[in-house]
């Protein structure tokens, strides 16, 4: 069920525009204001806030790239070889 909902979401996704948006967002997140905000002597579960910021940002970017890559690949579950014309 969640797979079909994900497929519908990916079909609506405009890949070219989304790539640009996430690229710009990633660059903004790695610039001065955000780095200054997360460069605090605070720790969460013993990890410095800056390390958590980079690690979570890295994991989210991998997830976004996975979504883009799976949206760009043709769906091979809909291929039916028996429907081909006879030779």
TIBAFI-541545 format. One record per residue: residue number from 1; residue in three letters; x, y, z of N, C-alpha, C in turn. Coordinates in Angstrom, 2 decimals. Each point is the difference from the previous one (the first is absolute). Layout:
BEGIN
@i:NUM, aa:ALA, n_xx:X, n_yy:Y, n_zz:Z, ca_xx:X, ca_yy:Y, ca_zz:Z, c_xx:X, c_yy:Y, c_zz:Z
...
% end
This chain:
BEGIN
@i:1, aa:UNK, n_xx:0.81, n_yy:-1.19, n_zz:0.00, ca_xx:-0.81, ca_yy:1.19, ca_zz:0.00, c_xx:0.86, c_yy:1.26, c_zz:0.00
@i:2, aa:UNK, n_xx:0.98, n_yy:0.08, n_zz:0.90, ca_xx:0.86, ca_yy:1.19, ca_zz:0.04, c_xx:0.83, c_yy:0.11, c_zz:-1.25
@i:3, aa:UNK, n_xx:0.27, n_yy:-1.13, n_zz:-0.65, ca_xx:0.78, ca_yy:0.01, ca_zz:-1.23, c_xx:-0.78, c_yy:0.69, c_zz:-1.12
@i:4, aa:UNK, n_xx:-1.30, n_yy:-0.26, n_zz:-0.10, ca_xx:-0.80, ca_yy:0.64, ca_zz:-1.04, c_xx:-0.15, c_yy:1.50, c_zz:0.27
@i:5, aa:UNK, n_xx:-0.13, n_yy:0.38, n_zz:1.26, ca_xx:-0.07, ca_yy:1.42, ca_zz:0.33, c_xx:1.32, c_yy:0.70, c_zz:-0.33
@i:6, aa:UNK, n_xx:1.10, n_yy:-0.67, n_zz:0.27, ca_xx:1.31, ca_yy:0.56, ca_zz:-0.31, c_xx:0.17, c_yy:0.13, c_zz:-1.51
@i:7, aa:UNK, n_xx:-0.47, n_yy:-0.98, n_zz:-0.76, ca_xx:0.10, ca_yy:0.06, ca_zz:-1.46, c_xx:-0.81, c_yy:1.17, c_zz:-0.55
@i:8, aa:UNK, n_xx:-1.19, n_yy:0.22, n_zz:0.54, ca_xx:-0.81, ca_yy:1.15, ca_zz:-0.46, c_xx:0.68, c_yy:1.31, c_zz:0.32
@i:9, aa:UNK, n_xx:0.61, n_yy:0.08, n_zz:1.17, ca_xx:0.73, ca_yy:1.21, ca_zz:0.38, c_xx:1.17, c_yy:0.23, c_zz:-0.94
@i:10, aa:UNK, n_xx:0.73, n_yy:-1.05, n_zz:-0.32, ca_xx:1.17, ca_yy:0.14, ca_zz:-0.86, c_xx:-0.40, c_yy:0.37, c_zz:-1.42
@i:11, aa:UNK, n_xx:-1.15, n_yy:-0.47, n_zz:-0.45, ca_xx:-0.44, ca_yy:0.34, ca_zz:-1.35, c_xx:-0.36, c_yy:1.47, c_zz:-0.11
@i:12, aa:UNK, n_xx:-0.47, n_yy:0.58, n_zz:1.09, ca_xx:-0.35, ca_yy:1.42, ca_zz:0.00, c_xx:1.23, c_yy:0.89, c_zz:0.14
@i:13, aa:UNK, n_xx:1.08, n_yy:-0.57, n_zz:0.44, ca_xx:1.20, ca_yy:0.75, ca_zz:0.28, c_xx:0.63, c_yy:0.51, c_zz:-1.30
@i:14, aa:UNK, n_xx:0.21, n_yy:1.27, n_zz:-0.09, ca_xx:0.68, ca_yy:0.56, ca_zz:-1.16, c_xx:1.50, c_yy:-0.08, c_zz:0.29
@i:15, aa:UNK, n_xx:0.67, n_yy:-0.93, n_zz:-0.65, ca_xx:1.37, ca_yy:-0.31, ca_zz:0.37, c_xx:0.96, c_yy:1.16, c_zz:-0.22
@i:16, aa:UNK, n_xx:-0.06, n_yy:0.64, n_zz:-1.14, ca_xx:0.98, ca_yy:1.04, ca_zz:-0.29, c_xx:-0.12, c_yy:1.15, c_zz:0.99
@i:17, aa:UNK, n_xx:-1.21, n_yy:0.46, n_zz:0.25, ca_xx:-0.19, ca_yy:1.10, ca_zz:0.92, c_xx:0.35, c_yy:-0.41, c_zz:1.43
@i:18, aa:UNK, n_xx:-0.32, n_yy:-1.22, n_zz:0.35, ca_xx:0.29, ca_yy:-0.47, ca_zz:1.35, c_xx:1.50, c_yy:-0.13, c_zz:0.23
@i:19, aa:UNK, n_xx:0.74, n_yy:-0.48, n_zz:-1.01, ca_xx:1.45, ca_yy:-0.07, ca_zz:0.14, c_xx:0.57, c_yy:1.37, c_zz:0.29
@i:20, aa:UNK, n_xx:-0.45, n_yy:0.99, n_zz:-0.73, ca_xx:0.51, ca_yy:1.37, ca_zz:0.18, c_xx:-0.35, c_yy:0.51, c_zz:1.39
@i:21, aa:UNK, n_xx:-1.24, n_yy:-0.21, n_zz:0.41, ca_xx:-0.44, ca_yy:0.48, ca_zz:1.32, c_xx:0.83, c_yy:-0.63, c_zz:1.11
@i:22, aa:UNK, n_xx:0.18, n_yy:-1.32, n_zz:-0.05, ca_xx:0.76, ca_yy:-0.66, ca_zz:1.07, c_xx:1.49, c_yy:0.32, c_zz:-0.06
@i:23, aa:UNK, n_xx:0.53, n_yy:0.26, n_zz:-1.18, ca_xx:1.40, ca_yy:0.41, ca_zz:-0.11, c_xx:0.20, c_yy:1.36, c_zz:0.66
@i:24, aa:UNK, n_xx:-0.87, n_yy:0.94, n_zz:-0.31, ca_xx:0.09, ca_yy:1.33, ca_zz:0.60, c_xx:-0.21, c_yy:-0.08, c_zz:1.51
@i:25, aa:UNK, n_xx:-0.98, n_yy:-0.78, n_zz:0.43, ca_xx:-0.25, ca_yy:-0.16, ca_zz:1.43, c_xx:1.21, c_yy:-0.61, c_zz:0.71
@i:26, aa:UNK, n_xx:0.63, n_yy:-0.98, n_zz:-0.62, ca_xx:1.20, ca_yy:-0.59, ca_zz:0.60, c_xx:1.14, c_yy:0.99, c_zz:0.12
@i:27, aa:UNK, n_xx:0.17, n_yy:0.84, n_zz:-1.01, ca_xx:1.05, ca_yy:1.02, ca_zz:0.07, c_xx:-0.30, c_yy:1.05, c_zz:1.05
@i:28, aa:UNK, n_xx:-1.26, n_yy:0.38, n_zz:0.13, ca_xx:-0.38, ca_yy:0.97, ca_zz:1.03, c_xx:0.25, c_yy:-0.59, c_zz:1.39
@i:29, aa:UNK, n_xx:-0.33, n_yy:-1.28, n_zz:0.17, ca_xx:0.17, ca_yy:-0.63, ca_zz:1.30, c_xx:1.47, c_yy:-0.14, c_zz:0.41
@i:30, aa:UNK, n_xx:0.92, n_yy:0.10, n_zz:-0.95, ca_xx:1.43, ca_yy:-0.12, ca_zz:0.31, c_xx:0.71, c_yy:1.35, c_zz:0.03
@i:31, aa:UNK, n_xx:-0.75, n_yy:1.09, n_zz:0.05, ca_xx:0.59, ca_yy:1.33, ca_zz:0.04, c_xx:-0.06, c_yy:0.59, c_zz:1.39
@i:32, aa:UNK, n_xx:0.61, n_yy:1.18, n_zz:0.13, ca_xx:0.26, ca_yy:0.62, ca_zz:1.30, c_xx:-1.16, c_yy:0.04, c_zz:0.98
@i:33, aa:UNK, n_xx:-1.15, n_yy:0.53, n_zz:-0.34, ca_xx:-1.00, ca_yy:0.14, ca_zz:1.08, c_xx:-0.37, c_yy:-1.32, c_zz:0.67
@i:34, aa:UNK, n_xx:-0.18, n_yy:-1.05, n_zz:-0.80, ca_xx:-0.38, ca_yy:-1.29, ca_zz:0.59, c_xx:1.15, c_yy:-0.63, c_zz:0.78
@i:35, aa:UNK, n_xx:1.21, n_yy:0.13, n_zz:-0.52, ca_xx:1.13, ca_yy:-0.55, ca_zz:0.73, c_xx:0.22, c_yy:0.73, c_zz:1.32
@i:36, aa:UNK, n_xx:-0.24, n_yy:1.30, n_zz:0.01, ca_xx:0.12, ca_yy:0.78, ca_zz:1.23, c_xx:-1.07, c_yy:-0.42, c_zz:1.02
@i:37, aa:UNK, n_xx:-1.20, n_yy:-0.26, n_zz:-0.49, ca_xx:-1.09, ca_yy:-0.41, ca_zz:0.90, c_xx:0.32, c_yy:-1.33, c_zz:0.68
@i:38, aa:UNK, n_xx:0.55, n_yy:-0.95, n_zz:-0.76, ca_xx:0.24, ca_yy:-1.34, ca_zz:0.55, c_xx:1.39, c_yy:-0.17, c_zz:0.61
@i:39, aa:UNK, n_xx:0.85, n_yy:1.00, n_zz:-0.07, ca_xx:1.32, ca_yy:-0.09, ca_zz:0.61, c_xx:-0.08, c_yy:0.52, c_zz:1.43
@i:40, aa:UNK, n_xx:-0.64, n_yy:-0.78, n_zz:0.85, ca_xx:-0.21, ca_yy:0.35, ca_zz:1.41, c_xx:0.67, c_yy:-1.08, c_zz:0.87
@i:41, aa:UNK, n_xx:0.36, n_yy:0.35, n_zz:1.21, ca_xx:0.61, ca_yy:-1.00, ca_zz:0.90, c_xx:-1.04, c_yy:-0.95, c_zz:0.60
@i:42, aa:UNK, n_xx:-1.13, n_yy:-0.15, n_zz:-0.63, ca_xx:-1.08, ca_yy:-0.86, ca_zz:0.49, c_xx:0.18, c_yy:-1.41, c_zz:-0.53
@i:43, aa:UNK, n_xx:-0.35, n_yy:-0.99, n_zz:0.82, ca_xx:0.03, ca_yy:-1.39, ca_zz:-0.45, c_xx:-1.38, c_yy:-0.61, c_zz:0.15
@i:44, aa:UNK, n_xx:-0.31, n_yy:-0.91, n_zz:-0.91, ca_xx:-1.23, ca_yy:-0.77, ca_zz:0.07, c_xx:0.40, c_yy:-1.46, c_zz:0.00
@i:45, aa:UNK, n_xx:-0.32, n_yy:-0.70, n_zz:1.07, ca_xx:0.40, ca_yy:-1.39, ca_zz:0.21, c_xx:1.52, c_yy:-0.16, c_zz:-0.08
@i:46, aa:UNK, n_xx:0.72, n_yy:1.03, n_zz:0.41, ca_xx:1.45, ca_yy:-0.05, ca_zz:0.02, c_xx:0.67, c_yy:0.38, c_zz:-1.30
@i:47, aa:UNK, n_xx:-0.77, n_yy:0.32, n_zz:-1.03, ca_xx:0.56, ca_yy:0.40, ca_zz:-1.29, c_xx:-0.11, c_yy:1.50, c_zz:-0.17
@i:48, aa:UNK, n_xx:1.07, n_yy:0.64, n_zz:-0.44, ca_xx:-0.09, ca_yy:1.45, ca_zz:-0.23, c_xx:-1.06, c_yy:0.32, c_zz:-1.05
@i:49, aa:UNK, n_xx:-0.64, n_yy:1.14, n_zz:0.15, ca_xx:-1.11, ca_yy:0.40, ca_zz:-0.86, c_xx:0.43, c_yy:0.11, c_zz:-1.46
@i:50, aa:UNK, n_xx:1.21, n_yy:0.48, n_zz:-0.25, ca_xx:0.49, ca_yy:0.14, ca_zz:-1.37, c_xx:0.14, c_yy:-1.35, c_zz:-0.69
@i:51, aa:UNK, n_xx:0.49, n_yy:-1.01, n_zz:0.70, ca_xx:0.13, ca_yy:-1.34, ca_zz:-0.58, c_xx:-1.37, c_yy:-0.59, c_zz:-0.34
@i:52, aa:UNK, n_xx:-0.96, n_yy:0.20, n_zz:0.89, ca_xx:-1.35, ca_yy:-0.49, ca_zz:-0.27, c_xx:-0.60, c_yy:0.72, c_zz:-1.21
@i:53, aa:UNK, n_xx:0.25, n_yy:1.29, n_zz:-0.12, ca_xx:-0.50, ca_yy:0.77, ca_zz:-1.13, c_xx:0.55, c_yy:-0.56, c_zz:-1.32
@i:54, aa:UNK, n_xx:1.31, n_yy:-0.24, n_zz:-0.05, ca_xx:0.60, ca_yy:-0.55, ca_zz:-1.22, c_xx:-0.47, c_yy:-1.43, c_zz:-0.27
@i:55, aa:UNK, n_xx:-0.07, n_yy:-0.83, n_zz:1.03, ca_xx:-0.39, ca_yy:-1.39, ca_zz:-0.18, c_xx:-1.45, c_yy:-0.13, c_zz:-0.46
@i:56, aa:UNK, n_xx:-0.90, n_yy:0.73, n_zz:0.62, ca_xx:-1.41, ca_yy:-0.06, ca_zz:-0.40, c_xx:-0.21, c_yy:0.60, c_zz:-1.39
@i:57, aa:UNK, n_xx:0.72, n_yy:1.09, n_zz:-0.30, ca_xx:-0.09, ca_yy:0.58, ca_zz:-1.34, c_xx:0.50, c_yy:-0.96, c_zz:-1.06
@i:58, aa:UNK, n_xx:1.07, n_yy:-0.71, n_zz:0.30, ca_xx:0.56, ca_yy:-0.98, ca_zz:-0.93, c_xx:-1.00, c_yy:-1.15, c_zz:-0.23
@i:59, aa:UNK, n_xx:-0.60, n_yy:-0.50, n_zz:1.08, ca_xx:-0.96, ca_yy:-1.10, ca_zz:-0.12, c_xx:-1.24, c_yy:0.43, c_zz:-0.77
@i:60, aa:UNK, n_xx:-0.48, n_yy:1.20, n_zz:0.25, ca_xx:-1.17, ca_yy:0.49, ca_zz:-0.73, c_xx:0.32, c_yy:0.19, c_zz:-1.47
@i:61, aa:UNK, n_xx:1.19, n_yy:0.50, n_zz:-0.32, ca_xx:0.36, ca_yy:0.17, ca_zz:-1.41, c_xx:0.11, c_yy:-1.34, c_zz:-0.72
@i:62, aa:UNK, n_xx:0.47, n_yy:-1.03, n_zz:0.67, ca_xx:0.03, ca_yy:-1.33, ca_zz:-0.62, c_xx:-1.42, c_yy:-0.50, c_zz:-0.26
@i:63, aa:UNK, n_xx:-0.90, n_yy:0.23, n_zz:0.93, ca_xx:-1.39, ca_yy:-0.39, ca_zz:-0.21, c_xx:-0.64, c_yy:0.73, c_zz:-1.16
@i:64, aa:UNK, n_xx:0.29, n_yy:1.29, n_zz:-0.14, ca_xx:-0.54, ca_yy:0.78, ca_zz:-1.12, c_xx:0.56, c_yy:-0.50, c_zz:-1.32
@i:65, aa:UNK, n_xx:1.29, n_yy:-0.29, n_zz:-0.03, ca_xx:0.62, ca_yy:-0.52, ca_zz:-1.23, c_xx:-0.60, c_yy:-1.36, c_zz:-0.36
@i:66, aa:UNK, n_xx:-0.28, n_yy:-0.83, n_zz:1.00, ca_xx:-0.65, ca_yy:-1.28, ca_zz:-0.27, c_xx:-1.38, c_yy:0.20, c_zz:-0.62
@i:67, aa:UNK, n_xx:-0.78, n_yy:0.95, n_zz:0.53, ca_xx:-1.31, ca_yy:0.27, ca_zz:-0.56, c_xx:0.10, c_yy:0.48, c_zz:-1.45
@i:68, aa:UNK, n_xx:0.96, n_yy:0.87, n_zz:-0.28, ca_xx:0.18, ca_yy:0.49, ca_zz:-1.37, c_xx:0.43, c_yy:-1.13, c_zz:-0.92
@i:69, aa:UNK, n_xx:0.91, n_yy:-0.83, n_zz:0.45, ca_xx:0.48, ca_yy:-1.10, ca_zz:-0.84, c_xx:-1.10, c_yy:-1.01, c_zz:-0.27
@i:70, aa:UNK, n_xx:-0.81, n_yy:-0.30, n_zz:1.00, ca_xx:-1.08, ca_yy:-0.96, ca_zz:-0.23, c_xx:-1.10, c_yy:0.60, c_zz:-0.87
@i:71, aa:UNK, n_xx:-0.17, n_yy:1.31, n_zz:0.01, ca_xx:-0.98, ca_yy:0.63, ca_zz:-0.87, c_xx:0.49, c_yy:0.06, c_zz:-1.44
@i:72, aa:UNK, n_xx:1.31, n_yy:0.06, n_zz:-0.19, ca_xx:0.56, ca_yy:0.10, ca_zz:-1.35, c_xx:0.04, c_yy:-1.36, c_zz:-0.70
@i:73, aa:UNK, n_xx:0.07, n_yy:-1.09, n_zz:0.75, ca_xx:0.07, ca_yy:-1.33, ca_zz:-0.60, c_xx:-1.38, c_yy:-0.42, c_zz:-0.49
@i:74, aa:UNK, n_xx:-0.07, n_yy:-0.67, n_zz:-1.13, ca_xx:-1.30, ca_yy:-0.51, ca_zz:-0.45, c_xx:-0.48, c_yy:-1.11, c_zz:0.94
@i:75, aa:UNK, n_xx:-1.28, n_yy:-0.07, n_zz:0.20, ca_xx:-0.58, ca_yy:-1.03, ca_zz:0.87, c_xx:0.00, c_yy:-1.33, c_zz:-0.74
@i:76, aa:UNK, n_xx:0.78, n_yy:-0.96, n_zz:0.48, ca_xx:0.14, ca_yy:-1.27, ca_zz:-0.69, c_xx:-1.01, c_yy:-1.03, c_zz:0.46
@i:77, aa:UNK, n_xx:-0.83, n_yy:0.35, n_zz:0.98, ca_xx:-1.02, ca_yy:-0.95, ca_zz:0.45, c_xx:-1.18, c_yy:-0.04, c_zz:-0.96
@i:78, aa:UNK, n_xx:-0.12, n_yy:1.02, n_zz:-0.86, ca_xx:-1.11, ca_yy:0.05, ca_zz:-0.94, c_xx:0.34, c_yy:-0.63, c_zz:-1.35
@i:79, aa:UNK, n_xx:1.15, n_yy:-0.57, n_zz:-0.14, ca_xx:0.43, ca_yy:-0.61, ca_zz:-1.26, c_xx:-0.60, c_yy:-1.39, c_zz:-0.12
@i:80, aa:UNK, n_xx:-0.71, n_yy:-0.25, n_zz:-1.11, ca_xx:-0.62, ca_yy:-1.31, ca_zz:-0.24, c_xx:0.49, c_yy:-0.52, c_zz:-1.35
@i:81, aa:UNK, n_xx:0.92, n_yy:-0.95, n_zz:-0.01, ca_xx:0.56, ca_yy:-0.47, ca_zz:-1.28, c_xx:-1.02, c_yy:-0.72, c_zz:-0.88
@i:82, aa:UNK, n_xx:-1.05, n_yy:-0.54, n_zz:0.59, ca_xx:-0.98, ca_yy:-0.73, ca_zz:-0.81, c_xx:-0.84, c_yy:0.95, c_zz:-0.87
@i:83, aa:UNK, n_xx:0.06, n_yy:1.30, n_zz:0.27, ca_xx:-0.77, ca_yy:0.97, ca_zz:-0.77, c_xx:0.74, c_yy:0.48, c_zz:-1.25
@i:84, aa:UNK, n_xx:1.20, n_yy:-0.50, n_zz:-0.23, ca_xx:0.75, ca_yy:0.42, ca_zz:-1.17, c_xx:-0.63, c_yy:-0.62, c_zz:-1.27
@i:85, aa:UNK, n_xx:0.21, n_yy:0.69, n_zz:-1.09, ca_xx:-0.52, ca_yy:-0.51, ca_zz:-1.29, c_xx:0.79, c_yy:-1.25, c_zz:-0.40
@i:86, aa:UNK, n_xx:-0.66, n_yy:-0.99, n_zz:-0.60, ca_xx:0.72, ca_yy:-1.22, ca_zz:-0.45, c_xx:0.96, c_yy:0.33, c_zz:-1.13
@i:87, aa:UNK, n_xx:1.09, n_yy:-0.71, n_zz:-0.02, ca_xx:1.03, ca_yy:0.25, ca_zz:-1.02, c_xx:-0.11, c_yy:-0.92, c_zz:-1.15
% end
